[in-house]
């Protein structure tokens, strides 16, 4: 390959000059404090765009021009709903060579995490979308190399994840920028080694660090376990692809469903046993609720009324032993109706009632 080559003639040598008037409301948007890029926000045909160019001190340096062109070449091949779209490569008057990018209305994942109100549902959604985007990139043999929360946007409408900034991305057919690069905290150990091999598992390591930060925010042991596997020092011990991470998330979801089913089954069984015991106790207790008026030594109203009538309306002939025997049978029948169950007839209340009736009937002998 020729020296200073950066692609296989993907970029045409003739770059069209776009009149500045075609971009309205052009304003500086962001300047990288440690990098070489500058971003502008502008409108074209009423639609917002981001223009990515070089800072002034790097504009005339061939190396950085090649790096910017490389970023465009890689980005222009990519079309995924969770990756910022690269729309064009233009020479804009007053700005110079620049990449025209999709404008995304959202906040960085770093800002979302700092707000401290992320739910587990949103966390899982973001992780799955990042995994799908990286799986797409890796199938195209593209390694992002600088995955971190500040390079991930979460849209205000829909909370969709969007990966941005392919300035350090790499592909096998490029010779420029093969040196270690990226944000150290999120870099895989092999990236920092001389002649270290770069592949998709380097991005998986960076993603694992991000998942660990999300796990801390939502207090998820499951996400923390995924993070630990992603960030194994040995690349061979990490997930082979981000697709495996998605499967792990779904597997856990199904495990949760199974656990819920088991838990609900146990609860239903316990509830059924509880209801059975309650009914059994209620039946036992109901058999111990006796129709006693006043205290237990007082006659029930029905018996008391009949005996009172007998006391004051019967003459001495009626108070004979024969009549007393009939009265006892009558009172016994009435009392048995009040206490129908055998267990009730063995209760103290039944005994007290019957003793009171006997005392009342025996007193008939003393009527004057």
C-alpha positions as CSV (number, residue, x, y, z in Angstrom):
1,X,0.0,0.0,0.0
2,X,1.2,3.5,-0.8
3,X,2.6,5.7,2.0
4,X,0.1,8.0,3.7
5,X,-2.8,6.1,2.2
6,X,-5.9,6.0,4.3
7,X,-8.6,4.2,2.2
8,X,-9.1,2.5,-1.1
9,X,-10.2,5.6,-3.2
10,X,-13.5,6.0,-1.2
11,X,-13.2,9.8,-1.1
12,X,-13.2,11.6,-4.4
13,X,-10.3,14.0,-4.8
14,X,-12.7,16.7,-6.0
15,X,-14.6,18.1,-3.0
16,X,-17.6,20.3,-3.8
17,X,-17.6,23.7,-2.2
18,X,-21.0,24.4,-0.5
19,X,-21.9,28.0,-0.2
20,X,-22.1,29.2,3.4
21,X,-25.6,30.5,2.9
22,X,-26.9,27.0,2.6
23,X,-26.2,26.5,6.3
24,X,-28.2,29.0,8.3
25,X,-27.6,29.9,12.0
26,X,-24.1,28.5,12.0
27,X,-22.7,28.5,15.5
28,X,-19.9,26.8,17.4
29,X,-21.2,23.9,19.3
30,X,-18.3,22.1,21.0
31,X,-14.5,22.2,21.0
32,X,-12.6,19.1,22.2
33,X,-10.3,20.1,25.1
34,X,-7.9,17.2,24.5
35,X,-8.6,16.3,20.9
36,X,-8.4,17.9,17.5
37,X,-12.0,18.4,16.5
38,X,-14.5,21.2,16.6
39,X,-18.2,21.0,16.2
40,X,-20.7,23.5,14.7
41,X,-24.4,23.4,14.8
42,X,-26.2,24.7,11.7
43,X,-29.5,24.5,9.8
44,X,-30.0,23.5,6.2
45,X,-33.5,23.6,4.7
46,X,-34.9,24.1,8.2
47,X,-33.2,21.0,9.6
48,X,-30.5,21.0,12.3
49,X,-27.1,19.4,11.4
50,X,-23.7,19.0,13.2
51,X,-20.6,19.9,11.2
52,X,-17.4,18.3,12.5
53,X,-14.1,19.8,11.5
54,X,-10.6,20.3,12.7
55,X,-9.5,22.9,15.2
56,X,-7.5,25.7,13.5
57,X,-4.1,24.5,14.6
58,X,-4.7,21.1,13.0
59,X,-6.4,22.2,9.7
60,X,-3.2,22.1,7.6
61,X,-1.7,19.0,9.0
62,X,-2.0,16.0,6.6
63,X,-2.2,13.4,9.4
64,X,-5.2,15.0,11.0
65,X,-6.8,15.6,7.6
66,X,-6.5,11.9,7.0
67,X,-7.9,11.0,10.4
68,X,-11.0,13.2,9.7
69,X,-11.4,11.6,6.2
70,X,-11.1,8.2,7.8
71,X,-13.8,9.0,10.3
72,X,-16.1,10.0,7.4
73,X,-15.3,6.9,5.4
74,X,-16.2,4.6,8.3
75,X,-19.2,6.6,9.4
76,X,-20.7,6.8,5.9
77,X,-20.8,3.1,5.6
78,X,-22.9,2.8,8.8
79,X,-26.7,2.8,8.9
80,X,-28.2,1.8,12.2
81,X,-31.0,3.3,14.3
82,X,-28.7,3.4,17.4
83,X,-25.7,5.1,15.7
84,X,-25.5,8.7,14.7
85,X,-25.8,9.0,10.9
86,X,-23.0,10.5,8.8
87,X,-24.7,12.5,6.0
88,X,-21.9,14.0,4.0
89,X,-18.3,15.3,3.5
90,X,-18.1,18.9,2.4
91,X,-15.9,22.0,2.2
92,X,-18.0,24.7,3.9
93,X,-16.9,28.3,3.4
94,X,-15.6,29.7,6.6
95,X,-15.2,26.3,8.2
96,X,-13.3,24.2,5.7
97,X,-13.5,20.4,5.3
98,X,-16.0,18.9,7.6
99,X,-18.2,15.9,8.2
100,X,-22.0,16.6,8.1
101,X,-23.7,14.6,10.9
102,X,-27.2,14.0,12.1
103,X,-28.3,16.3,14.9
104,X,-29.5,14.4,17.9
105,X,-31.7,16.1,20.4
106,X,-30.7,14.4,23.7
107,X,-28.4,14.2,26.6
108,X,-25.2,12.1,27.0
109,X,-25.5,8.9,29.0
110,X,-23.0,10.5,31.4
111,X,-25.5,13.3,32.1
112,X,-28.4,10.9,32.5
113,X,-26.4,8.8,35.0
114,X,-25.5,12.0,37.0
115,X,-29.2,12.9,37.3
116,X,-29.6,9.7,39.4
117,X,-33.1,8.7,38.4
118,X,-32.6,5.9,35.9
119,X,-34.9,3.0,36.2
120,X,-33.9,-0.7,35.6
121,X,-36.2,-0.9,32.6
122,X,-34.6,2.1,31.0
123,X,-31.1,0.8,31.9
124,X,-31.8,-2.6,30.2
125,X,-33.3,-0.8,27.1
126,X,-30.1,1.3,26.7
127,X,-27.8,-1.7,27.2
128,X,-29.7,-3.8,24.6
129,X,-29.6,-0.9,22.1
130,X,-25.9,-0.4,22.6
131,X,-25.3,-4.2,22.2
132,X,-27.3,-4.2,19.0
133,X,-25.4,-1.2,17.6
134,X,-22.0,-2.7,18.5
135,X,-23.0,-6.1,17.1
136,X,-23.8,-4.3,13.8
137,X,-20.4,-2.5,13.9
138,X,-18.4,-5.6,14.6
139,X,-20.1,-7.4,11.8
140,X,-18.7,-4.7,9.5
141,X,-15.2,-5.2,11.2
142,X,-15.4,-1.8,12.8
143,X,-14.0,-1.2,16.3
144,X,-15.2,2.0,17.9
145,X,-12.2,2.2,20.3
146,X,-13.6,5.2,22.3
147,X,-16.9,3.9,23.8
148,X,-17.8,5.9,27.0
149,X,-20.9,7.5,28.5
150,X,-20.0,10.9,26.9
151,X,-20.0,9.3,23.5
152,X,-23.5,7.9,23.9
153,X,-26.5,10.1,23.5
154,X,-30.0,9.3,25.0
155,X,-32.7,11.0,22.9
156,X,-35.2,13.2,24.7
157,X,-38.0,11.6,22.6
158,X,-38.1,7.9,23.3
159,X,-34.9,7.5,25.4
160,X,-33.1,5.8,22.5
161,X,-29.4,5.2,22.7
162,X,-27.2,6.7,19.9
163,X,-23.4,6.0,19.6
164,X,-21.5,9.0,18.4
165,X,-17.9,10.0,17.6
166,X,-16.0,7.6,15.4
167,X,-12.9,9.7,15.4
168,X,-10.8,6.9,16.9
169,X,-12.6,4.1,15.2
170,X,-10.6,1.5,13.3
171,X,-11.0,-0.9,10.4
172,X,-8.6,-3.4,9.0
173,X,-7.9,-1.5,5.7
174,X,-6.6,1.6,7.3
175,X,-3.0,2.4,8.2
176,X,-3.4,5.7,10.1
177,X,-4.0,5.9,13.8
178,X,-3.1,2.4,14.8
179,X,-1.5,3.6,18.1
180,X,-3.3,3.1,21.4
181,X,-6.1,5.7,21.7
182,X,-9.2,6.4,23.7
183,X,-10.2,7.3,27.2
184,X,-8.0,5.3,29.6
185,X,-10.6,4.4,32.2
186,X,-12.7,2.6,29.5
187,X,-9.8,1.1,27.6
188,X,-9.2,-2.7,27.5
189,X,-5.8,-3.8,28.9
190,X,-4.7,-5.2,25.6
191,X,-5.2,-1.8,23.9
192,X,-2.4,-0.3,26.1
193,X,0.0,-3.1,25.2
194,X,2.6,-2.6,22.4
195,X,1.3,-4.4,19.3
196,X,-1.8,-5.4,21.3
197,X,-4.5,-7.0,19.2
198,X,-7.6,-5.0,18.7
199,X,-10.9,-6.6,18.0
200,X,-14.6,-6.5,19.1
201,X,-13.7,-7.7,22.6
202,X,-12.0,-4.4,23.2
203,X,-15.3,-2.6,22.7
204,X,-17.0,-5.3,24.9
205,X,-14.5,-4.3,27.7
206,X,-15.5,-0.6,27.4
207,X,-19.1,-1.6,27.3
208,X,-18.6,-3.6,30.4
209,X,-17.3,-0.6,32.3
210,X,-20.3,1.4,31.2
211,X,-22.7,-1.5,32.2
212,X,-20.9,-1.5,35.6
213,X,-21.7,2.2,36.1
214,X,-25.3,1.6,35.1
215,X,-25.5,-1.3,37.5
216,X,-24.3,1.0,40.3
217,X,-26.9,3.6,39.3
218,X,-29.9,1.1,39.3
219,X,-28.4,-1.2,42.0
220,X,-28.6,-4.3,39.9
221,X,-26.5,-7.4,40.8
222,X,-27.4,-9.0,37.5
223,X,-26.0,-6.1,35.5
224,X,-22.9,-6.1,37.8
225,X,-22.3,-9.7,37.0
226,X,-22.5,-9.0,33.3
227,X,-20.1,-6.1,33.7
228,X,-17.6,-8.4,35.5
229,X,-17.6,-10.9,32.6
230,X,-17.2,-8.1,30.0
231,X,-14.2,-6.7,31.8
232,X,-12.2,-9.8,32.3
233,X,-8.5,-9.1,31.9
234,X,-8.2,-12.0,29.5
235,X,-10.2,-11.2,26.3
236,X,-11.0,-14.9,25.8
237,X,-13.0,-14.9,29.1
238,X,-15.2,-12.1,28.0
239,X,-18.4,-12.5,26.0
240,X,-17.6,-13.5,22.5
241,X,-20.0,-10.9,21.1
242,X,-22.5,-8.3,22.3
243,X,-25.2,-10.6,21.0
244,X,-24.3,-13.0,23.9
245,X,-24.9,-10.1,26.4
246,X,-28.4,-9.6,24.9
247,X,-29.1,-13.4,25.3
248,X,-27.9,-13.1,28.9
249,X,-30.3,-10.3,29.6
250,X,-33.2,-12.2,28.1
251,X,-32.1,-15.4,29.9
252,X,-32.2,-13.5,33.2
253,X,-35.6,-12.2,32.2
254,X,-36.9,-15.7,31.7
255,X,-35.3,-16.8,34.9
256,X,-37.1,-14.0,36.7
257,X,-40.3,-15.2,35.1
258,X,-39.7,-18.7,36.3
259,X,-38.9,-17.5,39.8
260,X,-42.0,-15.4,39.8
261,X,-44.1,-18.4,38.7
262,X,-42.6,-20.5,41.5
263,X,-43.1,-17.7,44.0
264,X,-46.7,-17.1,43.0
265,X,-47.4,-20.9,43.1
266,X,-46.0,-21.1,46.6
267,X,-48.0,-18.0,47.7
268,X,-51.1,-19.5,46.3
269,X,-50.5,-22.8,48.1
270,X,-49.8,-21.0,51.4
271,X,-52.9,-18.9,50.9
272,X,-55.0,-22.0,50.2
273,X,-53.6,-23.7,53.3
274,X,-54.3,-20.5,55.3
275,X,-57.8,-20.3,54.1
276,X,-58.4,-24.0,54.9
277,X,-57.0,-23.5,58.4
278,X,-59.0,-20.4,58.9
279,X,-62.2,-22.1,57.8
280,X,-61.4,-25.1,60.0
281,X,-60.8,-22.8,63.0
282,X,-63.8,-20.7,62.1
283,X,-65.9,-23.8,62.2
284,X,-64.5,-24.9,65.5
285,X,-64.9,-21.4,66.9
286,X,-68.4,-21.1,65.6
287,X,-69.3,-24.4,67.4
288,X,-68.1,-22.7,70.6
289,X,-70.2,-19.6,70.2
290,X,-73.2,-20.4,72.3
291,X,-76.5,-18.6,72.5
292,X,-76.1,-17.5,76.1
293,X,-77.9,-14.3,77.2
294,X,-76.2,-12.5,80.0
295,X,-73.7,-14.6,81.8
296,X,-73.4,-18.4,81.5
297,X,-75.5,-19.1,84.5
298,X,-78.6,-17.2,83.2
299,X,-81.4,-19.0,81.3
300,X,-81.8,-18.2,77.7
301,X,-84.9,-16.0,77.0
302,X,-87.0,-18.7,75.4
303,X,-86.7,-21.2,78.3
304,X,-86.9,-18.4,80.9
305,X,-90.2,-17.1,79.4
306,X,-91.8,-20.5,79.4
307,X,-90.8,-21.3,83.0
308,X,-92.0,-17.9,84.2
309,X,-95.4,-18.6,82.6
310,X,-95.5,-22.0,84.3
311,X,-94.6,-20.5,87.7
312,X,-97.3,-17.9,87.7
313,X,-100.1,-19.6,85.7
314,X,-99.9,-23.2,86.7
315,X,-101.8,-24.4,89.9
316,X,-100.5,-27.0,92.3
317,X,-102.0,-29.8,90.3
318,X,-100.0,-28.7,87.3
319,X,-96.9,-28.8,89.5
320,X,-97.2,-32.5,90.0
321,X,-94.3,-34.8,89.3
322,X,-95.9,-35.9,86.0
323,X,-96.2,-32.3,84.8
324,X,-92.7,-31.5,86.0
325,X,-91.4,-34.4,83.9
326,X,-93.2,-33.2,80.8
327,X,-91.8,-29.7,81.5
328,X,-88.3,-31.1,81.8
329,X,-88.7,-32.8,78.4
330,X,-90.0,-29.6,76.8
331,X,-87.1,-27.6,78.3
332,X,-84.6,-30.2,77.2
333,X,-86.0,-30.1,73.6
334,X,-85.8,-26.3,73.5
335,X,-82.3,-26.3,75.0
336,X,-81.1,-28.9,72.5
337,X,-82.4,-26.8,69.6
338,X,-80.3,-23.9,71.0
339,X,-77.3,-26.2,71.2
340,X,-77.7,-28.5,68.2
341,X,-74.1,-29.8,67.9
342,X,-72.8,-32.6,70.2
343,X,-69.7,-30.5,71.1
344,X,-72.1,-27.7,72.2
345,X,-74.0,-30.1,74.4
346,X,-70.7,-30.9,76.2
347,X,-69.9,-27.2,76.8
348,X,-70.0,-25.4,80.1
349,X,-72.6,-23.1,78.7
350,X,-75.0,-25.9,78.0
351,X,-74.4,-27.4,81.4
352,X,-75.0,-24.1,83.1
353,X,-78.2,-23.5,81.2
354,X,-79.5,-27.0,82.0
355,X,-78.6,-26.6,85.7
356,X,-80.4,-23.3,85.8
357,X,-83.5,-24.9,84.2
358,X,-83.5,-27.8,86.7
359,X,-83.2,-25.3,89.6
360,X,-86.1,-23.3,88.3
361,X,-88.3,-26.4,87.8
362,X,-87.5,-27.8,91.2
363,X,-88.6,-24.6,92.8
364,X,-92.1,-25.3,91.6
365,X,-92.6,-27.5,94.6
366,X,-92.4,-24.4,96.8
367,X,-95.2,-22.6,95.1
368,X,-97.9,-21.6,97.6
